Amino acid sequence: SQFRMMVASPIRLIMRALPGMRARKWGRILSVGGGGMVTPLPNKIMDDTLRPALTAYSKALANEVAADGITVNVVLPGTFVTERVHASTASNAALWGISVEEAMRRRIEGIPAGRFGDLGEFGAVVAFLASDRASYVNGSVVRVDGSQLRSIY
């Protein structure tokens, strides 16, 4: 079920969109990934195993469709201010027996930028990658993470 959700379903969706993009000689395929695509993360075995498959598929597809004016890229977000971040931080705080403020401070300590990202920053990168101006950005993994992921690639 995890393979279907994380790999097979995105590929099926992309394959359905490709014929129209090829006919128009223009298209943008963007996948949003996670850190497990480029470096194993603790306690995320399925992510660490399956997400790289979508990354490899995206790179292989980018090579096949570049001449058709189609780009295929993956965007890796870091930690952004969302309800999910607030909820998971509150849950961790309760688990660790600390205040939510202390749990937030600990999360931020792990981000070299010293802060969470703003969703507008993520949206700006996605808007660029979806634009005509990004026609030569293809087959890339683009991080929007404040240098949160420690790997080079």
VEXROLUM-17709 format. One record per atom (N, C-alpha, C): x, y, z; residue number from 0; residue in one letter; atom name. Coordinates in steps of 0.2 Angstrom, whole numbers. Example, Ala and Ser with C-alpha at 12.3 -4.5 7.8 and 13.67 -1.06 7.14 Angstrom:
<drentis>
+-------+-------+-------+------+------+------+
|    xx |    yy |    zz | resi | resn | name |
+-------+-------+-------+------+------+------+
|    66 |   -28 |    39 |    0 |    a |    N |
|    62 |   -22 |    39 |    0 |    a |   CA |
|    66 |   -16 |    39 |    0 |    a |    C |
|    64 |   -11 |    35 |    1 |    s |    N |
|    68 |    -5 |    36 |    1 |    s |   CA |
|    64 |     0 |    39 |    1 |    s |    C |
+-------+-------+-------+------+------+------+
</drentis>
This chain:
<drentis>
+-------+-------+-------+------+------+------+
|    xx |    yy |    zz | resi | resn | name |
+-------+-------+-------+------+------+------+
|     4 |    -6 |     0 |    0 |    s |    N |
|     0 |     0 |     0 |    0 |    s |   CA |
|     4 |     6 |     0 |    0 |    s |    C |
|    10 |     6 |     4 |    1 |    q |    N |
|    14 |    12 |     4 |    1 |    q |   CA |
|    18 |    13 |    -3 |    1 |    q |    C |
|    19 |     8 |    -7 |    2 |    f |    N |
|    22 |     8 |   -13 |    2 |    f |   CA |
|    17 |    11 |   -18 |    2 |    f |    C |
|    11 |     9 |   -18 |    3 |    r |    N |
|     6 |    12 |   -22 |    3 |    r |   CA |
|     5 |    19 |   -21 |    3 |    r |    C |
|     5 |    21 |   -14 |    4 |    m |    N |
|     4 |    28 |   -13 |    4 |    m |   CA |
|    10 |    33 |   -15 |    4 |    m |    C |
|    16 |    30 |   -13 |    5 |    m |    N |
|    22 |    35 |   -14 |    5 |    m |   CA |
|    25 |    34 |   -20 |    5 |    m |    C |
|    24 |    29 |   -24 |    6 |    v |    N |
|    28 |    28 |   -30 |    6 |    v |   CA |
|    23 |    27 |   -36 |    6 |    v |    C |
|    19 |    22 |   -36 |    7 |    a |    N |
|    15 |    20 |   -42 |    7 |    a |   CA |
|     9 |    25 |   -43 |    7 |    a |    C |
|     6 |    28 |   -38 |    8 |    s |    N |
|     1 |    33 |   -40 |    8 |    s |   CA |
|     4 |    39 |   -43 |    8 |    s |    C |
|     9 |    42 |   -40 |    9 |    p |    N |
|    12 |    48 |   -44 |    9 |    p |   CA |
|    14 |    47 |   -51 |    9 |    p |    C |
|    17 |    41 |   -52 |   10 |    i |    N |
|    19 |    39 |   -59 |   10 |    i |   CA |
|    13 |    38 |   -63 |   10 |    i |    C |
|     8 |    35 |   -61 |   11 |    r |    N |
|     1 |    34 |   -65 |   11 |    r |   CA |
|    -1 |    41 |   -67 |   11 |    r |    C |
|    -1 |    46 |   -62 |   12 |    l |    N |
|    -4 |    53 |   -63 |   12 |    l |   CA |
|     0 |    56 |   -69 |   12 |    l |    C |
|     7 |    56 |   -68 |   13 |    i |    N |
|    11 |    59 |   -73 |   13 |    i |   CA |
|    10 |    56 |   -80 |   13 |    i |    C |
|    10 |    49 |   -80 |   14 |    m |    N |
|     9 |    46 |   -87 |   14 |    m |   CA |
|     2 |    48 |   -90 |   14 |    m |    C |
|    -3 |    50 |   -86 |   15 |    r |    N |
|    -9 |    52 |   -89 |   15 |    r |   CA |
|    -8 |    59 |   -92 |   15 |    r |    C |
|    -4 |    63 |   -88 |   16 |    a |    N |
|    -3 |    70 |   -90 |   16 |    a |   CA |
|     2 |    71 |   -96 |   16 |    a |    C |
|     6 |    67 |   -97 |   17 |    l |    N |
|    12 |    67 |  -102 |   17 |    l |   CA |
|     9 |    68 |  -109 |   17 |    l |    C |
|     4 |    64 |  -112 |   18 |    p |    N |
|     2 |    65 |  -119 |   18 |    p |   CA |
|     0 |    72 |  -121 |   18 |    p |    C |
|    -3 |    75 |  -116 |   19 |    g |    N |
|    -5 |    82 |  -118 |   19 |    g |   CA |
|     0 |    87 |  -118 |   19 |    g |    C |
|     5 |    86 |  -113 |   20 |    m |    N |
|    11 |    90 |  -113 |   20 |    m |   CA |
|    15 |    89 |  -119 |   20 |    m |    C |
|    16 |    83 |  -121 |   21 |    r |    N |
|    20 |    82 |  -127 |   21 |    r |   CA |
|    17 |    85 |  -133 |   21 |    r |    C |
|    10 |    84 |  -134 |   22 |    a |    N |
|     7 |    87 |  -139 |   22 |    a |   CA |
|     8 |    95 |  -140 |   22 |    a |    C |
|     8 |    98 |  -134 |   23 |    r |    N |
|     8 |   105 |  -133 |   23 |    r |   CA |
|    16 |   107 |  -134 |   23 |    r |    C |
|    20 |   102 |  -133 |   24 |    k |    N |
|    28 |   104 |  -133 |   24 |    k |   CA |
|    29 |   108 |  -127 |   24 |    k |    C |
|    26 |   107 |  -121 |   25 |    w |    N |
|    27 |   111 |  -115 |   25 |    w |   CA |
|    24 |   108 |  -110 |   25 |    w |    C |
|    27 |   108 |  -104 |   26 |    g |    N |
|    24 |   105 |   -98 |   26 |    g |   CA |
|    29 |   106 |   -92 |   26 |    g |    C |
|    26 |   105 |   -86 |   27 |    r |    N |
|    30 |   106 |   -80 |   27 |    r |   CA |
|    27 |   100 |   -75 |   27 |    r |    C |
|    32 |    96 |   -73 |   28 |    i |    N |
|    30 |    91 |   -68 |   28 |    i |   CA |
|    34 |    92 |   -62 |   28 |    i |    C |
|    31 |    93 |   -57 |   29 |    l |    N |
|    34 |    95 |   -50 |   29 |    l |   CA |
|    32 |    90 |   -45 |   29 |    l |    C |
|    36 |    86 |   -42 |   30 |    s |    N |
|    34 |    82 |   -36 |   30 |    s |   CA |
|    37 |    85 |   -30 |   30 |    s |    C |
|    33 |    85 |   -25 |   31 |    v |    N |
|    36 |    87 |   -18 |   31 |    v |   CA |
|    38 |    81 |   -14 |   31 |    v |    C |
|    44 |    81 |   -12 |   32 |    g |    N |
|    47 |    75 |    -9 |   32 |    g |   CA |
|    48 |    76 |    -1 |   32 |    g |    C |
|    53 |    73 |     1 |   33 |    g |    N |
|    55 |    73 |     8 |   33 |    g |   CA |
|    62 |    72 |     9 |   33 |    g |    C |
|    65 |    73 |    14 |   34 |    g |    N |
|    72 |    72 |    15 |   34 |    g |   CA |
|    75 |    65 |    14 |   34 |    g |    C |
|    70 |    60 |    15 |   35 |    g |    N |
|    72 |    53 |    14 |   35 |    g |   CA |
|    74 |    52 |     6 |   35 |    g |    C |
|    72 |    57 |     2 |   36 |    m |    N |
|    74 |    56 |    -5 |   36 |    m |   CA |
|    82 |    56 |    -6 |   36 |    m |    C |
|    85 |    60 |    -2 |   37 |    v |    N |
|    92 |    61 |    -3 |   37 |    v |   CA |
|    97 |    59 |     3 |   37 |    v |    C |
|    94 |    57 |     9 |   38 |    t |    N |
|    98 |    55 |    14 |   38 |    t |   CA |
|    93 |    51 |    19 |   38 |    t |    C |
|    95 |    45 |    21 |   39 |    p |    N |
|    91 |    41 |    26 |   39 |    p |   CA |
|    89 |    45 |    32 |   39 |    p |    C |
|    83 |    45 |    34 |   40 |    l |    N |
|    81 |    49 |    40 |   40 |    l |   CA |
|    79 |    44 |    46 |   40 |    l |    C |
|    80 |    45 |    52 |   41 |    p |    N |
|    79 |    40 |    57 |   41 |    p |   CA |
|    72 |    39 |    58 |   41 |    p |    C |
|    70 |    32 |    59 |   42 |    n |    N |
|    63 |    30 |    60 |   42 |    n |   CA |
|    59 |    31 |    54 |   42 |    n |    C |
|    61 |    31 |    48 |   43 |    k |    N |
|    57 |    32 |    42 |   43 |    k |   CA |
|    59 |    27 |    37 |   43 |    k |    C |
|    59 |    21 |    38 |   44 |    i |    N |
|    61 |    16 |    34 |   44 |    i |   CA |
|    58 |    16 |    27 |   44 |    i |    C |
|    51 |    16 |    27 |   45 |    m |    N |
|    47 |    16 |    21 |   45 |    m |   CA |
|    49 |    22 |    17 |   45 |    m |    C |
|    49 |    28 |    20 |   46 |    d |    N |
|    51 |    34 |    16 |   46 |    d |   CA |
|    58 |    34 |    13 |   46 |    d |    C |
|    63 |    31 |    17 |   47 |    d |    N |
|    70 |    31 |    15 |   47 |    d |   CA |
|    70 |    26 |     9 |   47 |    d |    C |
|    66 |    21 |     9 |   48 |    t |    N |
|    66 |    16 |     4 |   48 |    t |   CA |
|    63 |    18 |    -3 |   48 |    t |    C |
|    57 |    21 |    -2 |   49 |    l |    N |
|    52 |    22 |    -8 |   49 |    l |   CA |
|    53 |    29 |   -11 |   49 |    l |    C |
|    55 |    34 |    -7 |   50 |    r |    N |
|    55 |    41 |   -10 |   50 |    r |   CA |
|    61 |    41 |   -15 |   50 |    r |    C |
|    67 |    38 |   -14 |   51 |    p |    N |
|    72 |    38 |   -19 |   51 |    p |   CA |
|    70 |    35 |   -26 |   51 |    p |    C |
|    65 |    31 |   -25 |   52 |    a |    N |
|    62 |    28 |   -32 |   52 |    a |   CA |
|    59 |    33 |   -36 |   52 |    a |    C |
|    55 |    38 |   -33 |   53 |    l |    N |
|    52 |    43 |   -36 |   53 |    l |   CA |
|    57 |    48 |   -39 |   53 |    l |    C |
|    62 |    49 |   -35 |   54 |    t |    N |
|    67 |    54 |   -37 |   54 |    t |   CA |
|    71 |    51 |   -44 |   54 |    t |    C |
|    73 |    45 |   -43 |   55 |    a |    N |
|    76 |    41 |   -49 |   55 |    a |   CA |
|    71 |    41 |   -55 |   55 |    a |    C |
|    65 |    40 |   -54 |   56 |    y |    N |
|    60 |    40 |   -60 |   56 |    y |   CA |
|    60 |    47 |   -63 |   56 |    y |    C |
|    60 |    52 |   -58 |   57 |    s |    N |
|    59 |    59 |   -61 |   57 |    s |   CA |
|    65 |    61 |   -65 |   57 |    s |    C |
|    71 |    59 |   -63 |   58 |    k |    N |
|    77 |    60 |   -67 |   58 |    k |   CA |
|    77 |    57 |   -73 |   58 |    k |    C |
|    75 |    50 |   -73 |   59 |    a |    N |
|    75 |    47 |   -79 |   59 |    a |   CA |
|    70 |    49 |   -84 |   59 |    a |    C |
|    64 |    51 |   -82 |   60 |    l |    N |
|    59 |    54 |   -86 |   60 |    l |   CA |
|    61 |    61 |   -89 |   60 |    l |    C |
|    64 |    65 |   -85 |   61 |    a |    N |
|    67 |    72 |   -87 |   61 |    a |   CA |
|    71 |    71 |   -93 |   61 |    a |    C |
|    76 |    66 |   -93 |   62 |    n |    N |
|    80 |    64 |   -99 |   62 |    n |   CA |
|    76 |    62 |  -105 |   62 |    n |    C |
|    70 |    59 |  -104 |   63 |    e |    N |
|    66 |    57 |  -110 |   63 |    e |   CA |
|    62 |    62 |  -113 |   63 |    e |    C |
|    60 |    67 |  -109 |   64 |    v |    N |
|    55 |    72 |  -111 |   64 |    v |   CA |
|    58 |    79 |  -112 |   64 |    v |    C |
|    64 |    80 |  -111 |   65 |    a |    N |
|    67 |    87 |  -111 |   65 |    a |   CA |
|    66 |    90 |  -118 |   65 |    a |    C |
|    67 |    86 |  -123 |   66 |    a |    N |
|    67 |    88 |  -130 |   66 |    a |   CA |
|    60 |    90 |  -132 |   66 |    a |    C |
|    55 |    88 |  -128 |   67 |    d |    N |
|    48 |    90 |  -129 |   67 |    d |   CA |
|    46 |    96 |  -125 |   67 |    d |    C |
|    50 |    99 |  -122 |   68 |    g |    N |
|    49 |   106 |  -119 |   68 |    g |   CA |
|    46 |   104 |  -112 |   68 |    g |    C |
|    47 |    98 |  -109 |   69 |    i |    N |
|    44 |    97 |  -103 |   69 |    i |   CA |
|    50 |    96 |   -98 |   69 |    i |    C |
|    49 |    99 |   -92 |   70 |    t |    N |
|    53 |    98 |   -86 |   70 |    t |   CA |
|    50 |    94 |   -81 |   70 |    t |    C |
|    55 |    90 |   -77 |   71 |    v |    N |
|    53 |    86 |   -72 |   71 |    v |   CA |
|    57 |    87 |   -66 |   71 |    v |    C |
|    55 |    90 |   -61 |   72 |    n |    N |
|    59 |    92 |   -55 |   72 |    n |   CA |
|    56 |    89 |   -49 |   72 |    n |    C |
|    60 |    89 |   -43 |   73 |    v |    N |
|    57 |    87 |   -37 |   73 |    v |   CA |
|    59 |    93 |   -32 |   73 |    v |    C |
|    54 |    95 |   -28 |   74 |    v |    N |
|    56 |   100 |   -23 |   74 |    v |   CA |
|    56 |    97 |   -16 |   74 |    v |    C |
|    61 |    98 |   -12 |   75 |    l |    N |
|    61 |    95 |    -6 |   75 |    l |   CA |
|    61 |   101 |    -1 |   75 |    l |    C |
|    55 |   101 |     3 |   76 |    p |    N |
|    54 |   106 |     8 |   76 |    p |   CA |
|    57 |   104 |    15 |   76 |    p |    C |
|    59 |   109 |    18 |   77 |    g |    N |
|    62 |   109 |    25 |   77 |    g |   CA |
|    56 |   109 |    29 |   77 |    g |    C |
|    56 |   112 |    35 |   78 |    t |    N |
|    51 |   113 |    40 |   78 |    t |   CA |
|    48 |   120 |    39 |   78 |    t |    C |
|    42 |   120 |    38 |   79 |    f |    N |
|    38 |   126 |    37 |   79 |    f |   CA |
|    33 |   127 |    43 |   79 |    f |    C |
|    31 |   133 |    44 |   80 |    v |    N |
|    26 |   135 |    49 |   80 |    v |   CA |
|    19 |   132 |    46 |   80 |    v |    C |
|    17 |   127 |    49 |   81 |    t |    N |
|    10 |   124 |    47 |   81 |    t |   CA |
|     7 |   121 |    53 |   81 |    t |    C |
|     1 |   120 |    53 |   82 |    e |    N |
|    -3 |   117 |    58 |   82 |    e |   CA |
|     0 |   110 |    60 |   82 |    e |    C |
|     2 |   106 |    55 |   83 |    r |    N |
|     5 |   100 |    57 |   83 |    r |   CA |
|    12 |   101 |    61 |   83 |    r |    C |
|    16 |   106 |    59 |   84 |    v |    N |
|    22 |   107 |    63 |   84 |    v |   CA |
|    20 |   109 |    71 |   84 |    v |    C |
|    15 |   113 |    71 |   85 |    h |    N |
|    12 |   115 |    78 |   85 |    h |   CA |
|    10 |   109 |    82 |   85 |    h |    C |
|     6 |   104 |    78 |   86 |    a |    N |
|     3 |    98 |    82 |   86 |    a |   CA |
|     9 |    93 |    83 |   86 |    a |    C |
|    13 |    92 |    79 |   87 |    s |    N |
|    19 |    87 |    80 |   87 |    s |   CA |
|    23 |    90 |    86 |   87 |    s |    C |
|    24 |    96 |    86 |   88 |    t |    N |
|    29 |    99 |    91 |   88 |    t |   CA |
|    25 |    99 |    98 |   88 |    t |    C |
|    19 |   100 |    98 |   89 |    a |    N |
|    15 |    99 |   104 |   89 |    a |   CA |
|    15 |    92 |   107 |   89 |    a |    C |
|    14 |    87 |   102 |   90 |    s |    N |
|    14 |    80 |   104 |   90 |    s |   CA |
|    21 |    78 |   106 |   90 |    s |    C |
|    27 |    81 |   103 |   91 |    n |    N |
|    33 |    79 |   106 |   91 |    n |   CA |
|    35 |    82 |   113 |   91 |    n |    C |
|    32 |    88 |   114 |   92 |    a |    N |
|    33 |    92 |   120 |   92 |    a |   CA |
|    30 |    87 |   126 |   92 |    a |    C |
|    24 |    85 |   124 |   93 |    a |    N |
|    20 |    81 |   129 |   93 |    a |   CA |
|    24 |    74 |   131 |   93 |    a |    C |
|    27 |    71 |   125 |   94 |    l |    N |
|    30 |    65 |   126 |   94 |    l |   CA |
|    37 |    66 |   130 |   94 |    l |    C |
|    40 |    72 |   129 |   95 |    w |    N |
|    47 |    73 |   132 |   95 |    w |   CA |
|    46 |    76 |   138 |   95 |    w |    C |
|    40 |    78 |   140 |   96 |    g |    N |
|    39 |    82 |   147 |   96 |    g |   CA |
|    42 |    89 |   147 |   96 |    g |    C |
|    42 |    92 |   141 |   97 |    i |    N |
|    44 |    99 |   141 |   97 |    i |   CA |
|    39 |   104 |   138 |   97 |    i |    C |
|    40 |   110 |   139 |   98 |    s |    N |
|    35 |   115 |   136 |   98 |    s |   CA |
|    35 |   115 |   128 |   98 |    s |    C |
|    30 |   117 |   125 |   99 |    v |    N |
|    29 |   118 |   118 |   99 |    v |   CA |
|    35 |   123 |   116 |   99 |    v |    C |
|    36 |   128 |   119 |  100 |    e |    N |
|    41 |   133 |   117 |  100 |    e |   CA |
|    48 |   130 |   117 |  100 |    e |    C |
|    49 |   126 |   122 |  101 |    e |    N |
|    56 |   122 |   122 |  101 |    e |   CA |
|    56 |   117 |   116 |  101 |    e |    C |
|    51 |   114 |   115 |  102 |    a |    N |
|    51 |   109 |   109 |  102 |    a |   CA |
|    52 |   113 |   103 |  102 |    a |    C |
|    49 |   119 |   102 |  103 |    m |    N |
|    50 |   123 |    96 |  103 |    m |   CA |
|    57 |   125 |    95 |  103 |    m |    C |
|    60 |   127 |   101 |  104 |    r |    N |
|    67 |   130 |   101 |  104 |    r |   CA |
|    71 |   124 |    99 |  104 |    r |    C |
|    70 |   118 |   101 |  105 |    r |    N |
|    74 |   112 |    99 |  105 |    r |   CA |
|    74 |   111 |    92 |  105 |    r |    C |
|    68 |   111 |    89 |  106 |    r |    N |
|    67 |   110 |    82 |  106 |    r |   CA |
|    71 |   115 |    78 |  106 |    r |    C |
|    70 |   121 |    80 |  107 |    i |    N |
|    74 |   127 |    76 |  107 |    i |   CA |
|    81 |   126 |    77 |  107 |    i |    C |
|    84 |   124 |    82 |  108 |    e |    N |
|    91 |   123 |    83 |  108 |    e |   CA |
|    94 |   118 |    78 |  108 |    e |    C |
|    90 |   114 |    75 |  109 |    g |    N |
|    92 |   109 |    70 |  109 |    g |   CA |
|    92 |   112 |    63 |  109 |    g |    C |
|    90 |   118 |    62 |  110 |    i |    N |
|    90 |   121 |    56 |  110 |    i |   CA |
|    95 |   127 |    55 |  110 |    i |    C |
|   100 |   126 |    51 |  111 |    p |    N |
|   105 |   131 |    50 |  111 |    p |   CA |
|   103 |   138 |    49 |  111 |    p |    C |
|    97 |   139 |    46 |  112 |    a |    N |
|    94 |   146 |    45 |  112 |    a |   CA |
|    92 |   149 |    51 |  112 |    a |    C |
|    91 |   145 |    56 |  113 |    g |    N |
|    89 |   147 |    63 |  113 |    g |   CA |
|    81 |   149 |    63 |  113 |    g |    C |
|    77 |   146 |    59 |  114 |    r |    N |
|    70 |   148 |    59 |  114 |    r |   CA |
|    67 |   142 |    54 |  114 |    r |    C |
|    60 |   142 |    55 |  115 |    f |    N |
|    56 |   138 |    50 |  115 |    f |   CA |
|    55 |   142 |    44 |  115 |    f |    C |
|    54 |   139 |    39 |  116 |    g |    N |
|    52 |   142 |    32 |  116 |    g |   CA |
|    45 |   145 |    32 |  116 |    g |    C |
|    44 |   150 |    28 |  117 |    d |    N |
|    38 |   153 |    27 |  117 |    d |   CA |
|    35 |   150 |    21 |  117 |    d |    C |
|    29 |   148 |    21 |  118 |    l |    N |
|    26 |   145 |    15 |  118 |    l |   CA |
|    26 |   149 |     8 |  118 |    l |    C |
|    27 |   155 |     9 |  119 |    g |    N |
|    27 |   160 |     3 |  119 |    g |   CA |
|    34 |   158 |     0 |  119 |    g |    C |
|    39 |   157 |     4 |  120 |    e |    N |
|    46 |   155 |     1 |  120 |    e |   CA |
|    46 |   149 |    -3 |  120 |    e |    C |
|    42 |   144 |    -1 |  121 |    f |    N |
|    41 |   138 |    -4 |  121 |    f |   CA |
|    37 |   139 |   -11 |  121 |    f |    C |
|    32 |   142 |   -10 |  122 |    g |    N |
|    28 |   144 |   -16 |  122 |    g |   CA |
|    31 |   148 |   -21 |  122 |    g |    C |
|    36 |   152 |   -19 |  123 |    a |    N |
|    40 |   156 |   -24 |  123 |    a |   CA |
|    44 |   151 |   -28 |  123 |    a |    C |
|    47 |   147 |   -25 |  124 |    v |    N |
|    51 |   142 |   -29 |  124 |    v |   CA |
|    47 |   137 |   -33 |  124 |    v |    C |
|    42 |   135 |   -31 |  125 |    v |    N |
|    37 |   131 |   -35 |  125 |    v |   CA |
|    35 |   135 |   -41 |  125 |    v |    C |
|    33 |   141 |   -40 |  126 |    a |    N |
|    30 |   146 |   -45 |  126 |    a |   CA |
|    36 |   146 |   -51 |  126 |    a |    C |
|    42 |   148 |   -48 |  127 |    f |    N |
|    47 |   148 |   -53 |  127 |    f |   CA |
|    48 |   142 |   -57 |  127 |    f |    C |
|    49 |   136 |   -54 |  128 |    l |    N |
|    50 |   130 |   -57 |  128 |    l |   CA |
|    44 |   128 |   -62 |  128 |    l |    C |
|    38 |   131 |   -61 |  129 |    a |    N |
|    32 |   130 |   -65 |  129 |    a |   CA |
|    32 |   135 |   -71 |  129 |    a |    C |
|    37 |   140 |   -71 |  130 |    s |    N |
|    36 |   145 |   -76 |  130 |    s |   CA |
|    41 |   144 |   -82 |  130 |    s |    C |
|    40 |   148 |   -87 |  131 |    d |    N |
|    44 |   148 |   -93 |  131 |    d |   CA |
|    51 |   149 |   -92 |  131 |    d |    C |
|    52 |   153 |   -87 |  132 |    r |    N |
|    59 |   155 |   -85 |  132 |    r |   CA |
|    63 |   149 |   -83 |  132 |    r |    C |
|    60 |   144 |   -80 |  133 |    a |    N |
|    64 |   138 |   -78 |  133 |    a |   CA |
|    65 |   133 |   -83 |  133 |    a |    C |
|    64 |   134 |   -89 |  134 |    s |    N |
|    65 |   129 |   -94 |  134 |    s |   CA |
|    71 |   125 |   -95 |  134 |    s |    C |
|    76 |   128 |   -92 |  135 |    y |    N |
|    83 |   124 |   -92 |  135 |    y |   CA |
|    84 |   121 |   -85 |  135 |    y |    C |
|    80 |   121 |   -80 |  136 |    v |    N |
|    80 |   118 |   -74 |  136 |    v |   CA |
|    76 |   111 |   -75 |  136 |    v |    C |
|    80 |   106 |   -76 |  137 |    n |    N |
|    77 |    99 |   -77 |  137 |    n |   CA |
|    80 |    94 |   -74 |  137 |    n |    C |
|    77 |    89 |   -71 |  138 |    g |    N |
|    80 |    83 |   -68 |  138 |    g |   CA |
|    83 |    85 |   -62 |  138 |    g |    C |
|    81 |    90 |   -59 |  139 |    s |    N |
|    84 |    92 |   -52 |  139 |    s |   CA |
|    80 |    91 |   -46 |  139 |    s |    C |
|    84 |    91 |   -41 |  140 |    v |    N |
|    81 |    90 |   -34 |  140 |    v |   CA |
|    82 |    97 |   -31 |  140 |    v |    C |
|    77 |   101 |   -30 |  141 |    v |    N |
|    78 |   108 |   -28 |  141 |    v |   CA |
|    76 |   108 |   -20 |  141 |    v |    C |
|    80 |   110 |   -16 |  142 |    r |    N |
|    79 |   110 |    -9 |  142 |    r |   CA |
|    77 |   117 |    -7 |  142 |    r |    C |
|    72 |   118 |    -3 |  143 |    v |    N |
|    69 |   124 |     0 |  143 |    v |   CA |
|    69 |   122 |     8 |  143 |    v |    C |
|    75 |   122 |    11 |  144 |    d |    N |
|    75 |   119 |    18 |  144 |    d |   CA |
|    79 |   123 |    22 |  144 |    d |    C |
|    82 |   129 |    21 |  145 |    g |    N |
|    86 |   133 |    25 |  145 |    g |   CA |
|    92 |   129 |    27 |  145 |    g |    C |
|    95 |   124 |    23 |  146 |    s |    N |
|   100 |   120 |    24 |  146 |    s |   CA |
|    99 |   115 |    29 |  146 |    s |    C |
|    93 |   113 |    30 |  147 |    q |    N |
|    91 |   108 |    35 |  147 |    q |   CA |
|    94 |   101 |    34 |  147 |    q |    C |
|    94 |    99 |    28 |  148 |    l |    N |
|    96 |    92 |    26 |  148 |    l |   CA |
|   104 |    93 |    26 |  148 |    l |    C |
|   107 |    88 |    29 |  149 |    r |    N |
|   114 |    88 |    29 |  149 |    r |   CA |
|   118 |    85 |    23 |  149 |    r |    C |
|   115 |    82 |    19 |  150 |    s |    N |
|   119 |    79 |    13 |  150 |    s |   CA |
|   120 |    84 |     8 |  150 |    s |    C |
|   125 |    82 |     4 |  151 |    i |    N |
|   127 |    87 |    -2 |  151 |    i |   CA |
|   122 |    86 |    -7 |  151 |    i |    C |
|   120 |    80 |    -9 |  152 |    y |    N |
|   116 |    78 |   -15 |  152 |    y |   CA |
|   109 |    78 |   -13 |  152 |    y |    C |
+-------+-------+-------+------+------+------+
</drentis>
